[in-house]
Amino acid sequence: MKKWTIQVTYDRVDDNNKKHRARTVFQTEAETLSEAYKNADEAFNGRPDVKLGAILPGHHTMVP
């Protein structure tokens, strides 16, 4: 298994009920790049506000 980090952009709501776009990373392990994206999609249950972005090999805390 290879380690992957995928950039994830999603909607969040602050304490004043105001919507913002936010970014984080999703770390997974998979044999191929497409399997890694599939793992991320399943983890977010196909949420329409979530967009999967860049992917890097390895586990990272941020995507440059």
C-alpha positions in Angstrom: 0.0 0.0 0.0 1.1 3.5 -0.8 0.4 6.6 1.3 -1.4 9.5 -0.3 -2.5 13.0 0.7 -5.4 14.7 -1.1 -6.3 18.4 -0.9 -10.0 18.8 0.2 -12.0 22.0 -0.2 -15.4 22.2 1.6 -18.0 24.6 3.0 -18.0 25.5 6.6 -20.3 27.7 8.7 -18.8 30.0 11.3 -20.4 31.1 14.7 -22.2 33.9 13.0 -23.9 31.4 10.5 -21.8 32.8 7.7 -20.6 30.3 5.0 -16.9 30.1 4.1 -14.8 27.8 1.9 -12.1 25.9 3.8 -9.3 23.6 3.0 -7.8 20.6 4.7 -6.0 17.4 3.7 -7.2 13.8 3.6 -4.7 11.0 4.2 -5.3 7.5 2.9 -3.5 4.4 1.8 -4.2 2.8 -1.6 -2.4 0.9 -4.4 -3.2 3.5 -7.1 -4.0 7.2 -7.4 -7.6 6.4 -8.5 -8.2 4.1 -5.5 -7.0 6.9 -3.3 -9.5 9.4 -4.8 -12.2 6.7 -4.4 -11.3 6.3 -0.7 -11.7 10.1 -0.2 -15.0 10.3 -2.1 -16.4 7.4 0.1 -15.1 9.1 3.3 -17.0 12.3 2.5 -20.1 10.3 1.4 -20.3 12.2 -1.9 -21.0 15.5 -0.2 -21.8 18.1 -2.9 -19.8 20.9 -1.1 -16.6 18.8 -1.0 -14.2 19.1 -3.9 -11.1 16.9 -4.1 -8.0 18.6 -5.4 -4.3 17.9 -5.7 -2.9 14.6 -4.7 0.6 13.9 -3.4 2.4 10.7 -2.6 3.1 10.3 1.1 1.3 11.7 4.2 1.6 15.5 4.5 -0.1 18.0 6.8 -0.7 20.5 4.0 -0.6 20.7 0.2 1.7 23.5 -1.0 
